[in-house]
Amino acid sequence: MSGSITFKQKLRILGIRRVLKYIDSNPEKSIPKVLNWVKKLDRKNTLSGPLPVIERLLSDKDGVWFNFVKDAFTNMNVNVRHKLMENFVVHSVIIGREKKLEIRKKEGCNVPWAILMDPTSACNLKCVGCWAAEYGHKLNLTTEELDSIIEQAKAMGTYFFIYSGGEPLVKKKEIIRMCEKHSDCIFLSFTNGTLIDEEFACEMERVGNFVPAISVEGDAKATDGRRGENVYERLTKGMEILKRHNLPFGISCCYTSANTESIGSDEFIDDMIEKGAKFAWFFTYMPVGADAVPALLATADQREHMYRFVRRVRNTKPIFALDFWNDSEYVNGCVAGGRYYLHINANGDIEPCAFIHYSDSNIRNKTLLEAYKSPLFMQYHDNQPFNNNHLRPCPCLDNPEKLAMMVDKSGAKSTDMMKPDDVHDFTGRCKEVSEIWAVRAEKLWAENRAERAAKLEARKAEAEKKK
């Protein structure tokens, strides 16, 4: 573990380790007790927002969330479970939050909770609509550059790193090396899953702080249609290996006009749960790059379907589902531009988002802090949220005029290596769907507000009864 920690922080680490061992002994009895301890110890009410929600979700021992957490303490590799939970609670939440708040206040800029970075543009597949496939095998971040990014980020409170690409597992050895050196961090990777084998599963068990999110487009027909022949069979073999080793993994799903009905189905989610997936991250297709296919953009009906589907899945199935567009209400809008995360591509360009390929900074000539204070990132900082309706969070897909304005004002340039994409052309591809979705989003937002008000009143009534 690099970097110094205080005596108080060391005590917190010891405390977390003891709590984990206590829960291990009897998860069913100990989980409610631990929640009660946390309530009593939170004298400053720093957890007043999430704690009641967590308590409510875990209070029903027959409920989906209690059994989801219980499963994590009984069916997950012990070393991995302890490492992930300790790193998340102690480093990412406690130590990291303190550092981020300090830097944000001192420097007046965003500091991200997570950094998404591409070790390489190389990939063993060529998926339809994937910009990474166009870059070839030429772009790479060196091991020294990856290490420098992580060191700089940790100094400012970021302990969560996500690999994308390209196919990150092309660089398995470098990834494991970073897991070893930065054992206080959590590493996740978007991967096509075809390169997961027994040897890599054993390495994951050993380091304990790496979790894959396997990209899948729905059933075998939908997946192979976008990713290539027999890809579904190959990636599900990777899932089988991970499940056999009791290693946590999730799925990453991009819903389009062509596959929403497959991805957004109970049959698909039930099958992924059966195969061992613990989380499902949903993204909607973005027409990135001059050769993008706007016809693949999800319709308003399809996006509303996913809005309702993901919420139902969270309440009824033992998998943590998250839609990065439709769940923006929980984080008050767009998470990009360093507010919660940013993206560094394989050429070193520091971008506000994985889908926004414009930049005014590169890790080879700027520090991370300098990038956070750059004109483009400060445009994000000063303009978020981009819409008071948080079901319209994105500065491109939902508010295309906002991205064009920020890029123009900051002087940021296209980072597309093959065909530089003028921001007005990019946002123009989103204009029609954004206008249609705006009408639907207003209806859903009004419905959402009414539901939240009703729930709040119900909780107040319940609290009065307890008095």
VOGU-3710 file (C-alpha; in Angstrom, 3 decimals, decimal comma):
1> msgsitfkqk> 0,000/0,000/0,000  1,498/3,300/-1,071  1,015/6,606/0,713  0,847/7,297/4,425  -2,251/6,886/6,566  -2,981/8,337/9,966  -3,243/6,431/13,229  -7,001/7,093/13,231  -7,291/5,627/9,746  -5,304/2,558/10,804
11> lrilgirrvl> -7,808/2,015/13,610  -10,635/2,232/11,075  -8,986/-0,444/8,941  -8,623/-2,749/11,951  -12,247/-2,092/12,851  -13,478/-2,943/9,361  -11,474/-6,178/9,374  -13,031/-7,213/12,673  -16,516/-6,415/11,409  -15,963/-8,520/8,284
21> kyidsnpeks> -14,832/-11,489/10,377  -17,851/-11,019/12,632  -20,237/-11,042/9,672  -18,468/-14,120/8,276  -19,341/-16,070/11,411  -23,116/-15,788/10,901  -24,272/-13,365/8,174  -27,990/-13,757/8,863  -27,701/-12,688/12,506  -24,789/-10,283/12,253
31> ipkvlnwvkk> -25,842/-8,035/9,319  -28,700/-6,334/11,253  -26,436/-5,912/14,303  -23,700/-4,286/12,233  -26,221/-1,826/10,773  -27,311/-0,938/14,292  -23,675/-0,345/15,342  -23,130/1,944/12,346  -26,196/3,993/13,291  -24,939/4,458/16,844
41> ldrkntlsgp> -21,401/5,349/15,744  -22,536/7,869/13,118  -22,787/10,690/15,660  -22,297/13,428/13,048  -25,033/11,994/10,802  -22,687/11,800/7,832  -24,617/8,737/6,636  -28,055/10,246/7,187  -28,830/9,979/3,472  -27,923/6,402/2,502
51> lpvierllsd> -28,160/4,651/5,878  -31,983/4,648/6,254  -32,294/3,320/2,701  -29,764/0,543/3,373  -31,447/-0,295/6,673  -34,847/-0,493/5,024  -33,589/-2,702/2,193  -31,829/-5,110/4,571  -34,506/-5,254/7,254  -36,544/-7,899/5,423
61> kdgvwfnfvk> -34,745/-11,220/5,848  -36,882/-12,731/3,119  -36,249/-9,798/0,802  -34,086/-9,801/-2,299  -31,470/-7,362/-0,903  -30,882/-9,153/2,392  -30,339/-12,402/0,545  -28,133/-10,651/-2,017  -25,795/-9,410/0,758  -25,999/-12,723/2,588
71> daftnmnvnv> -24,957/-14,507/-0,604  -21,895/-12,241/-0,871  -20,808/-13,419/2,584  -21,365/-17,087/1,923  -20,608/-17,726/-1,750  -17,810/-15,293/-2,615  -14,113/-16,089/-2,402  -13,060/-14,974/1,107  -9,886/-13,129/0,086  -11,707/-11,249/-2,671
81> rhklmenfvv> -14,653/-10,362/-0,437  -12,488/-8,992/2,363  -10,196/-7,086/0,016  -13,050/-5,471/-1,944  -15,070/-4,509/1,117  -12,080/-3,161/3,034  -10,875/-1,136/0,048  -14,322/0,228/-0,686  -15,279/1,214/2,861  -11,901/2,333/4,227
91> hsviigrekk> -10,100/3,743/1,213  -12,725/4,746/-1,350  -15,413/5,952/1,075  -13,668/7,086/4,280  -10,098/8,102/3,381  -10,887/8,951/-0,239  -13,903/11,114/0,582  -11,892/13,210/3,040  -9,155/13,809/0,473  -11,593/14,639/-2,350
101> leirkkegcn> -13,517/17,159/-0,252  -10,248/18,848/0,733  -9,006/19,156/-2,867  -12,390/20,278/-4,194  -12,566/23,040/-1,609  -8,959/24,150/-2,076  -8,806/23,998/-5,887  -12,439/24,741/-6,789  -12,731/21,881/-9,267  -14,234/18,422/-9,625
111> vpwailmdpt> -12,309/15,428/-8,266  -13,662/12,059/-9,454  -14,675/9,036/-7,426  -13,537/6,767/-10,275  -11,258/6,950/-13,305  -11,976/4,973/-16,449  -8,845/4,337/-18,515  -7,845/2,400/-21,620  -4,589/0,458/-21,282  -4,722/-0,290/-25,017
121> sacnlkcvgc> -6,783/0,208/-28,141  -6,001/-3,378/-29,138  -8,924/-5,815/-29,215  -9,468/-9,379/-30,338  -12,969/-8,516/-31,635  -14,461/-5,940/-34,010  -17,933/-5,076/-32,751  -20,502/-3,123/-34,781  -20,731/0,477/-33,597  -17,645/0,339/-31,350
131> waaeyghkln> -15,267/3,260/-31,874  -12,371/1,376/-30,231  -12,379/-1,139/-33,060  -11,461/1,628/-35,486  -8,263/2,614/-33,661  -6,464/-0,662/-34,283  -3,651/-1,964/-32,092  -1,470/1,130/-32,176  -2,390/3,076/-29,038  -1,205/2,061/-25,575
141> ltteeldsii> -0,645/3,472/-22,108  2,614/2,190/-20,675  2,746/0,482/-17,290  4,593/3,546/-15,970  1,803/5,826/-17,219  -0,904/3,679/-15,646  1,039/3,689/-12,388  1,450/7,476/-12,498  -2,286/8,009/-13,102  -3,161/5,810/-10,131
151> eqakamgtyf> -0,591/7,463/-7,828  -1,769/10,978/-8,727  -5,407/9,977/-8,324  -4,897/8,349/-4,931  -3,187/11,482/-3,642  -6,486/13,287/-4,336  -8,777/10,580/-2,947  -9,599/8,377/-5,952  -9,248/4,653/-5,225  -11,567/3,151/-7,843
161> fiysggeplv> -10,276/2,450/-11,365  -12,076/0,949/-14,335  -10,350/-0,402/-17,425  -11,915/-0,188/-20,871  -10,473/-0,240/-24,358  -9,933/-1,924/-26,704  -9,939/-5,144/-24,766  -8,130/-4,556/-21,444  -7,400/-8,254/-20,861  -5,027/-8,140/-23,816
171> kkkeiirmce> -2,768/-6,688/-21,090  -3,458/-9,196/-18,305  0,015/-9,064/-16,799  0,079/-5,265/-16,544  -3,396/-5,256/-14,980  -2,405/-7,793/-12,325  0,792/-5,835/-11,650  -1,271/-2,713/-10,889  -3,572/-4,744/-8,619  -0,538/-5,951/-6,680
181> khsdciflsf> 1,164/-2,592/-6,355  -2,015/-0,677/-5,515  -3,576/-3,196/-3,183  -5,609/-0,432/-1,497  -7,599/0,197/-4,707  -10,488/-1,512/-6,449  -10,051/-2,323/-10,140  -12,919/-3,186/-12,447  -12,737/-3,906/-16,147  -15,173/-3,817/-19,011
191> tngtlideef> -14,223/-6,889/-21,029  -15,651/-9,022/-23,810  -14,948/-12,010/-21,535  -13,380/-14,200/-24,195  -9,872/-14,031/-22,671  -10,855/-15,158/-19,148  -9,242/-18,514/-18,415  -8,300/-20,653/-15,409  -4,897/-19,014/-14,989  -6,380/-15,519/-14,884
201> acemervgnf> -9,098/-16,628/-12,448  -6,376/-17,884/-10,090  -4,606/-14,522/-10,355  -7,883/-12,766/-9,514  -8,231/-14,946/-6,418  -4,686/-14,079/-5,369  -4,816/-10,285/-5,721  -8,418/-9,978/-4,556  -9,124/-6,478/-5,904  -10,099/-7,037/-9,549
211> vpaisvegda> -13,663/-7,512/-10,848  -14,690/-7,994/-14,500  -17,862/-6,631/-16,111  -18,506/-8,797/-19,155  -20,079/-7,104/-22,170  -23,086/-9,006/-23,482  -25,779/-7,840/-25,900  -28,618/-10,113/-24,770  -29,061/-13,685/-25,993  -26,629/-15,544/-28,249
221> katdgrrgen> -28,218/-14,215/-31,450  -28,072/-10,567/-30,346  -24,536/-10,876/-28,950  -23,050/-12,689/-31,920  -24,870/-10,311/-34,274  -22,899/-7,362/-32,895  -19,722/-9,003/-31,599  -19,060/-11,882/-33,982  -19,676/-15,602/-34,441  -19,475/-17,791/-31,299
231> vyerltkgme> -18,609/-14,820/-29,032  -21,575/-15,591/-26,758  -20,366/-19,160/-26,278  -16,832/-17,980/-25,512  -17,850/-15,306/-23,009  -20,224/-17,642/-21,166  -17,305/-20,064/-20,751  -15,496/-17,226/-18,991  -18,522/-16,796/-16,726  -18,473/-20,496/-15,899
241> ilkrhnlpfg> -14,827/-20,262/-14,843  -15,477/-17,229/-12,620  -18,520/-18,837/-10,999  -16,584/-22,031/-10,296  -13,910/-19,969/-8,513  -16,562/-18,035/-6,515  -15,316/-14,809/-8,069  -17,659/-11,826/-8,373  -18,409/-10,484/-11,834  -21,072/-8,466/-13,546
251> isccytsant> -22,369/-7,743/-16,995  -22,165/-4,599/-19,109  -25,037/-4,110/-21,526  -25,394/-1,497/-24,258  -29,023/-1,248/-25,295  -29,801/-0,140/-28,825  -32,821/0,050/-31,100  -31,912/-3,486/-32,200  -31,472/-5,307/-28,871  -33,443/-3,521/-26,120
261> esigsdefid> -36,174/-6,161/-26,127  -33,535/-8,881/-25,566  -31,499/-7,044/-22,913  -34,569/-5,668/-21,179  -36,200/-9,046/-20,562  -36,659/-11,192/-17,472  -35,395/-14,207/-19,401  -32,054/-12,495/-20,080  -31,539/-11,227/-16,519  -32,579/-14,555/-14,986
271> dmiekgakfa> -30,106/-16,347/-17,243  -27,274/-13,964/-16,262  -28,084/-14,444/-12,550  -28,015/-18,198/-13,050  -24,611/-17,862/-14,721  -23,321/-16,004/-11,655  -23,549/-12,273/-12,453  -23,784/-10,063/-9,352  -24,358/-6,717/-11,058  -25,656/-5,392/-14,374
281> wfftympvga> -24,597/-2,013/-15,756  -26,742/-0,660/-18,578  -25,703/1,989/-21,108  -27,609/3,355/-24,052  -25,974/3,495/-27,472  -24,235/6,775/-28,332  -23,457/7,709/-31,969  -19,753/8,245/-31,315  -17,459/8,801/-34,293  -18,001/9,977/-37,832
291> davpallata> -18,973/6,420/-38,884  -21,528/5,958/-36,078  -24,947/4,438/-36,801  -27,651/6,833/-35,500  -30,303/4,245/-36,388  -29,049/2,223/-33,392  -30,126/4,944/-30,932  -32,817/3,613/-28,605  -36,297/5,036/-29,154  -38,197/6,896/-26,425
301> dqrehmyrfv> -40,384/3,806/-25,898  -37,294/1,618/-25,490  -35,613/4,028/-23,091  -38,771/4,235/-20,974  -38,948/0,447/-20,995  -35,415/0,266/-19,595  -36,259/2,969/-17,028  -39,070/0,819/-15,647  -37,335/-2,514/-16,188  -34,162/-1,679/-14,256
311> rrvrntkpif> -36,154/-0,345/-11,286  -38,238/-3,511/-11,183  -35,155/-5,726/-11,429  -33,561/-3,946/-8,454  -36,591/-4,683/-6,295  -37,277/-8,249/-7,344  -34,082/-9,996/-8,451  -30,765/-10,792/-6,690  -28,601/-8,613/-8,911  -27,590/-4,953/-8,588
321> aldfwndsey> -28,832/-3,229/-11,731  -27,853/0,297/-12,727  -28,724/2,374/-15,802  -26,196/5,186/-16,237  -28,703/7,447/-18,009  -32,040/6,618/-16,400  -30,672/6,439/-12,852  -29,160/9,923/-12,933  -31,867/11,180/-10,571  -30,012/9,453/-7,726
331> vngcvaggry> -26,845/11,495/-8,344  -28,469/14,732/-9,517  -27,586/14,496/-13,169  -24,483/13,840/-15,264  -21,588/12,097/-13,475  -18,906/12,947/-16,077  -16,284/15,686/-16,283  -14,682/14,511/-13,049  -17,823/15,035/-10,959  -17,871/11,302/-10,296
341> ylhinangdi> -15,704/9,981/-13,111  -13,670/10,773/-16,232  -12,003/8,861/-19,058  -8,395/8,588/-20,217  -8,004/6,987/-23,632  -5,109/4,860/-24,863  -3,471/7,937/-26,387  -3,383/9,651/-22,979  -6,152/12,155/-23,773  -8,144/13,079/-20,668
351> epcafihysd> -11,803/13,170/-21,668  -14,846/14,104/-19,579  -16,659/10,869/-20,473  -16,134/7,604/-22,329  -18,693/8,791/-24,882  -17,441/12,380/-25,219  -14,305/12,261/-27,351  -13,097/15,826/-26,897  -10,187/16,982/-24,783  -7,862/19,855/-23,965
361> snirnktlle> -5,474/17,814/-21,799  -3,189/14,790/-22,068  -1,477/12,908/-19,246  1,813/13,227/-21,116  1,877/17,000/-20,727  -0,456/17,731/-17,801  -0,976/16,416/-14,290  -4,417/15,125/-13,353  -5,015/18,187/-11,192  -4,134/20,480/-14,089
371> ayksplfmqy> -6,625/18,579/-16,243  -9,326/18,890/-13,569  -8,801/22,679/-13,712  -8,596/22,837/-17,513  -11,173/24,906/-19,476  -13,171/21,847/-20,622  -13,426/20,247/-17,180  -14,267/23,587/-15,582  -17,062/23,979/-18,147  -18,480/20,704/-16,816
381> hdnqpfnnnh> -17,939/21,828/-13,215  -19,692/25,166/-13,768  -22,627/23,859/-15,845  -23,652/20,642/-14,038  -26,411/19,583/-13,802  -27,221/20,197/-17,446  -30,956/19,913/-16,878  -33,169/20,202/-13,796  -34,975/17,101/-15,042  -32,426/14,461/-14,075
391> lrpcpcldnp> -33,961/12,014/-16,531  -32,302/14,264/-19,134  -28,766/14,258/-17,668  -26,455/13,994/-20,661  -24,947/17,139/-22,247  -25,005/15,398/-25,616  -27,775/12,822/-25,902  -30,295/14,854/-23,884  -29,037/18,449/-24,138  -26,860/18,522/-27,277
401> eklammvdks> -26,579/22,287/-27,316  -24,787/22,128/-23,932  -21,909/19,942/-25,154  -21,424/22,031/-28,295  -21,290/25,173/-26,159  -18,740/23,708/-23,707  -16,429/22,397/-26,416  -16,580/25,689/-28,322  -15,902/27,773/-25,208  -13,044/25,577/-23,964
411> gakstdmmkp> -11,355/25,120/-27,337  -11,271/21,340/-26,828  -10,416/19,203/-29,856  -11,727/15,892/-31,162  -9,641/12,959/-29,925  -10,802/10,556/-32,633  -7,611/9,208/-34,152  -9,166/8,094/-37,444  -11,679/10,790/-38,397  -11,848/13,887/-36,159
421> ddvhdftgrc> -15,511/14,456/-35,369  -16,754/18,060/-35,267  -18,783/18,518/-32,087  -21,660/20,091/-34,000  -21,858/17,016/-36,252  -21,792/14,748/-33,187  -24,466/16,652/-31,289  -26,488/16,965/-34,484  -26,805/13,175/-34,591  -28,488/13,348/-31,152
431> kevseiwavr> -30,820/16,309/-31,756  -33,918/14,467/-32,979  -33,886/11,757/-30,289  -33,211/14,367/-27,601  -36,283/16,370/-28,619  -38,513/13,282/-28,612  -37,140/12,069/-25,277  -37,616/15,508/-23,694  -41,390/15,152/-23,961  -41,342/11,636/-22,500
441> aeklwaenra> -38,891/12,575/-19,763  -41,094/15,431/-18,545  -43,989/13,012/-18,109  -41,815/10,489/-16,260  -40,228/13,180/-14,089  -43,667/14,404/-12,957  -44,662/10,813/-12,213  -41,379/10,324/-10,383  -41,865/13,396/-8,192  -45,368/12,250/-7,222
451> eraakleark> -44,055/8,802/-6,262  -41,230/10,282/-4,177  -43,639/12,602/-2,358  -45,960/9,681/-1,560  -43,074/7,579/-0,252  -41,837/10,448/1,908  -45,269/10,882/3,461  -45,501/7,126/4,114  -42,113/7,141/5,867  -43,093/10,111/7,998
461> aeaekkk> -46,295/8,334/9,024  -44,319/5,193/9,864  -41,864/7,222/11,976  -44,766/8,829/13,870  -46,225/5,397/14,646  -42,889/4,262/16,124  -42,884/7,297/18,427
//
